[in-house]
Amino acid sequence: MLSGSAGLHGGAGAENGQKTRSHKSSGASISAAERSAQASPSVPSVIAKRILSPAVIFALAAAVLLLGIAALPQGVVPDHRVNELLVAHRHQVAAVGAAALAAAIIILAFH
């Protein structure tokens, strides 16, 4: 019975040794990946720097404002003239908002 339990412990030790070896080899590949990440900046870090551009902030603010106005229900605007104007030109306001959003995305991608 002792030899059976020793065999189990020996097998477990061998498995742990294998795991340690595979962990060491995967650790080497992680450090290689870290080295390549340091050599070239990642996309999220580049976007994080570009997001602070005044042009991007303005385009995103315009897009949110225009798309929000286009999404207003008909009875929310108290002035009937503004309400009629919004009803008549809702699609145009939404299109300009979508264009502002597309401009913000383009600025983020190519600025």
QUINORBEL-V460262 format. One record per residue. N is the residue number from 1. RES is the residue in one small letter. OMEGA is omega in degrees with one decimal (999 if undefined). BURIAL is I if it has 24 or more other C-alpha atoms within 12 Angstrom, else O. Layout:
BEGIN
n={N:N}
res={RES:RES}
omega={OMEGA:OMEGA}
burial={BURIAL:BURIAL}
END
This chain:
BEGIN
n={1:2:3:4:5:6:7:8:9:10:11:12:13:14:15:16:17:18:19:20:21:22:23:24:25:26:27:28:29:30:31:32:33:34:35:36:37:38:39:40:41:42:43:44:45:46:47:48:49:50:51:52:53:54:55:56:57:58:59:60:61:62:63:64:65:66:67:68:69:70:71:72:73:74:75:76:77:78:79:80:81:82:83:84:85:86:87:88:89:90:91:92:93:94:95:96:97:98:99:100:101:102:103:104:105:106:107:108:109:110:111}
res={m:l:s:g:s:a:g:l:h:g:g:a:g:a:e:n:g:q:k:t:r:s:h:k:s:s:g:a:s:i:s:a:a:e:r:s:a:q:a:s:p:s:v:p:s:v:i:a:k:r:i:l:s:p:a:v:i:f:a:l:a:a:a:v:l:l:l:g:i:a:a:l:p:q:g:v:v:p:d:h:r:v:n:e:l:l:v:a:h:r:h:q:v:a:a:v:g:a:a:a:l:a:a:a:i:i:i:l:a:f:h}
omega={177.8:-179.8:177.9:179.8:177.4:177.7:178.0:179.4:178.8:178.4:179.2:178.4:178.8:178.7:178.3:176.9:178.3:179.1:179.5:179.0:-180.0:177.8:178.8:-179.5:177.5:175.6:178.3:179.4:177.0:179.7:176.0:177.7:177.5:177.9:179.4:176.9:178.2:-179.4:178.8:-178.0:-179.4:-177.6:179.5:179.5:178.2:179.0:179.0:177.2:-177.0:-175.1:-179.5:178.1:179.5:179.0:178.8:-179.7:178.9:-178.8:178.3:178.2:177.8:179.8:179.9:-179.2:-177.3:178.3:175.7:177.4:-180.0:-177.9:-179.3:174.8:-172.8:-175.0:-175.0:-177.9:-174.7:-179.5:-175.0:179.1:177.6:178.7:178.9:177.8:179.0:178.7:-177.3:-173.0:-178.1:-178.2:178.8:178.8:178.9:179.5:178.1:176.1:177.7:177.4:177.4:177.0:177.2:177.9:178.3:179.2:179.4:178.2:177.8:-175.5:-169.8:-177.1:999}
burial={O:O:O:O:O:O:O:O:O:O:O:O:O:O:O:O:O:O:O:O:O:O:O:O:O:O:O:O:O:O:O:O:O:O:O:O:O:O:O:O:O:O:O:O:O:O:O:O:O:O:I:O:O:O:O:I:O:O:I:I:O:I:I:I:O:I:I:O:I:I:I:O:O:O:O:O:O:O:O:O:O:O:O:O:O:I:O:O:O:I:O:O:I:I:O:I:I:I:O:I:I:O:I:I:O:O:O:I:O:O:O}
END
